[in-house]
C-alpha cells in the first residue's frame, strides 16, 4: 500500500510493505526518496511492517517551504507520522541522512520510538573532516577522478542532472569503487524521484550536533557501519554507541556506505536480531 499521510503543515508519502511490528524507514539524501533502499529491505516485510517514508519535501511527499527543512523539523515529522498512523510502539531505521534524522529524533523525543537503528550515522559534523582526505586517496584513479569531477560540477538543478550526480559519486560509497554491484544498485533504485532543490538547500543547513546529548537517548540503539565507509566513518558509529545508555555496534567488514546493498543478508539479520533482543 502507498499513499499520503497528513501532518500539520504537509503530507508525507508512505509506502507500506508487510505486517507486524512497525518500522519507520528513513531514506538517505537529502533529495532522494524511499526508492533509495531498492528492494533490499523487502524480505524484512515477512516479519515486520515496513513504513518507507518519502521525507519532507522529497519524492512523492508534498513540496514544503525550504526553511522548514531542518533536522529538528524532520525529527518532529517522525513522531507526528507515528501519531497519524496511530502507532503505539515502533522502531525507526534510518540510513545516512535518514540516520541523522533518526538520531535527532531519538535525542529530541526520548523513548517515543522503542528502538533506533542507524545505518551510516554520525552524531556530529566533526566526523566529516575525513571526507576530503578519503576522496583524495580513492583508488583506482579513474574512479577518483569521476567522483571529483561530479563534486566539482555546479550543484545540479534538473532532476536528471541530480540523478547523474548520484550515479557518478557512487564509487565513493561502495567498499570497492569498481564493484559491479554499483550498476545493480543504480538499477534497483531507478524509480527514485529526485528533488535537487532540497539537496541544494541542505548544503546550507547546520550539520547534526548531538554528540553531547547522546546520554538522553532512552531507546536501545543499533549502529551499523561499513568498515570502508569513507563519509560516515566507523569512529562516528563508535561514538554513538559509547554515548548512549544502551548501544550495539555492527561492523560490516565488506561494506562501504551502503551495507544494506553490499551485505544485504547480514544487514537484514542484524536488524531482525536487534529487534528480537529488544522486543
C-alpha angles and dihedrals in degrees: 000000000000133000149120123291116202120230125175100282105011146010125251121209111231125192111200125204127177131346138258129064109014124242118188104214120205119197131220124258141048097244099028132090141217091293087076085086092054109194094311094111096043097101088063087066088075087074107015140047104243113204104191108193131204095215124228113312094357137106112346094342117111118275113257138196103274093227086069090058099098132128093249091051093046088050090051090051089063095060092040090052091050090052093047089053091044094236111171094187129010145155127233121218118186132176124205106319087009088057089054089054092046092050093046087051091051091052097042097042107031113201097001089113113048095213133017123206117189121190112189096350134159131198095208141024089237089083091065091069089092095058097086092048093046091051091050089054096047114128141236098048094228091059091047092051091048092053093043092051091051092049091049095052121101110275106276119256111178114059090241091059091049091050089053090049092052091050093048095053094046095096087066090056100053124072088233108045090205096042108148087220089073089078089046090053093049090052091047090054096040095118093062115133105219123212106191094176089065090048092051091048091050090061088070096046124109110256121244112281112177102120093114091048100052091105088068093064106110100184126077112262131212114196115197118193137167116234089228098044103138098190110031094036131199092256090062093055090044090054090052094050092046092049101050125073096237113025137154127192124210113190115197107208096196101042141087122191098324107054092157087067099032098046102013099161094052091043091056091044092053091050093048093045093049092051090048091052091049104037 
